[in-house]
């Protein structure tokens, strides 16, 4: 996958345990800075190209993680 084709979202991990989701994201985007947050958390709106936010409900991914 070239950098222009680099994956930017992971809908397939919704419902998975967070550790499993992190492994999948890191396989697709090595070096990603993964930030795990509870659903409803506020976070900054600054776009960071290597950051992926995972919103969780307990230990399960609740929303599609995206780059930013």
N, C-alpha and C positions, 0 to 999 in steps of 0.2 A: 504494500500500500504506500503510495507516495504521500508526501506531506500535504498535497492538495486534496488527497482522498482520505486523509486521516479521520478516524471516527470521532464524532463530537457528542454523541448521546448513546445511552445504553438502556433502551426500554425493556430489553430482555431480562434485566436483573431485578425489576420490580417484583417484590414478593420473596426474594431470596434473602438468606442471612447476609448481614453486612460484610462479613469476612469473605464469603464466597463472591459477592459482588465486587469487592475491592480487587480480588485476584483476577477476575475477568477484565475489569477496567485496566489494570496494570499490564495484562497480557496485550491488550489492544493499544494502550498508550503508556509505554514504559516511561518512567520518570514523572508520571502524573503526581501532583500534589493533591491528595485526596483529603477532603474535609468532610467529616461525618457530623451531621447536625440533626437535632430533633425536628420533626415536622412543625412548621409554624415559627421556627426561629427566624429572627431577622439577621440579615448579613449584608455586607456592603454590595454596592452595585458595580463596582469596578471590575472590568473584564481582565482576567488573568489567563493567558493562553494555556498554561499547564495545570490549572486548577480544575478539579472536578468535585462538585458538591454532591454528597449523598444525603438525602433527607430520609430519616428513619422513624419508624414507629416501634419503639423498643429496640429490638435487634434485627428488624426486618426493613428492607428498603421499601419506602412508601411512595416515592415519586421517581420519575425517570431522571437519572443523573445526567448532567450536561456539563460541557466544558464552559468555563467562565469564572 
